[in-house]
């Protein structure tokens, strides 16, 4: 009897964790979409010098916001995946794909965005190259956005019921 109650609690706790992970992944995907559509479009209207000033002034806030959202969503979906595997639940495969996709989002940050952002912050990009670099940044941000939405979509399958 106690084992059954313990299993029921474990299942409910895992379901709650999966639900919170879905919310965070959705917020993260939506935030990346907003950045891709709204911020990048705004940045592209600025002169190169004005963009570099704006980016240097606001990058710490952007990094804190996106970093905490993406890190917490990755940690929660990873924990959810592990718990689904331990519990032998069929949702484990959806959670695993979601985890892989959100990890890809984070890896792309470290592979490209960390240095690109630093180059914008320090204005080490020649003014005549800023627009090209921003276009590259925007393209890779769309890739991250698609991956982030994929992570969110697969996470939804972890909480859907038959």
N, C-alpha and C positions, 0 to 999 in steps of 0.2 A: 504494500500500500504506500509506504513512504517513498519507495523507488518510483512508483507511478506519479506521485505528487512532484517529486524532484524532476522527473522527465518532463512533466507538463510545464513546470516553472521554467526549465531550461529552454523548452520550445517557445514559450511565450516571450522570454527574454531575448532569444535569438530573433524572433519575429519583430520585436520592438526595435532591436538594433538594426535589422535590415530596413525597417521603415525609416528610421532616422538617416541611414546611409542613403536611401533613395531621395529623401528630401535634400540632403546636402549635395548629392550628385546633380540633382535637378537645379539647385541654386547655382552650383558651379558652372554647369553647362549654360544656363541662362546668363550668368555674368560674363562668360567668355563670348557668347553671342552678342551681348550688348557692347562689349569692348570691340568686337569685330565690326559691328555695324555703326555704332554711335561714335565711340572714341576715335577709331582709326579714321573714319570719315571726317571728323572734326580736325584731327591732326593733319590730314592731307590738305585742309584749307589754309593752314598756317604757313607762313614763310618758314624756311628751314631754321633760321635763327630763333624765331618765336617758338617753333616746335621744340627745339632743344631746351629752351628756357622753361617751357611748360613741363616737359618731360622730367627735367632735373628737379623741378619743384614738387612734382606730384608722384614720382616713381616710388618713393618710400611708402606712401599710402596704398598705391596699387599693389606693390609687392606684399605688404602686410595683409591686405584684403584677399587677394587671390591665393597667396601662399597658405594662409590659414584655412581658407575654404577648401582648396584642393588637397592639402595635407590631411585635414580631418576627414574628408570624404574618402580618401584613399585608405586611411587607417581603419575606418569603420567598415568599408566594404571588404577589406582584407580579413578583419576579424570575423565578419559575417561569413565569408567564404570558409574560413577555418572551422567555424562552428557548424556550418552546414555539412562539411566533410565528416566531422566527428559524429554528427548525428545521422549521417547516411541519408541525407535528404536529397531529393531529385533537383532542388533549386541550386545545388552546389555548382553545377556547370554554368548556369547563368551568372551566378556570383563570381565565378572564376573569370569568365570573359569580361565582366564589368571591371574586375580588379586589374586585369591585364591592360584594358583600355585606359583606365585612369592612371596607371603607372606609366603608360606611354605618354600621356599628357605631361606628367611630371618630368619624365626623362627628356622630352623635347625642350622643356624649359632649361634644364641644365646643359643640354647639348647645344642650344642656340640662344635662347632668350636671355639667359643670365649675362652672357658677354655682350650681346646686342644692346640690351638695356643699359649696361654699364657704359658702353660706347656712346649712347645717347646722353646719359647723365653727365658724363665727363666732357661731352662735346668733342670727342676724339674723331668723329666722323666729319670729313670735310663738308662744308656747306653744300657744295655742288653734288655730293653723293647722298645727302640726307633723304631726298625723295625716293631714290632707288632703294636705299636701305630700308626705308619705311614700307615700300612696296613688298620687299622680301619678308619683312616682319609681318605684314598683313597676311601674306600668303600662308606662312607657317602658322599664324594664329588661326586661320580658317581650318587648317589641318587639325590643330589642337581642339578647336571647337567641335568639329565632326567627331573626333575621338571621344570628347567629353559627352556629347549627346549619345554616342553609342554606349558609353559606360552607363549613362542614365537609363537608356532604354533597356539594356540587359538587366539592370538592377530592378526595374519595374517587374520583370518576370520572377524575381525572387519573392515578391510579396503578392503576386496574383494567385488567386485560387482557381482551381478547375471549374 
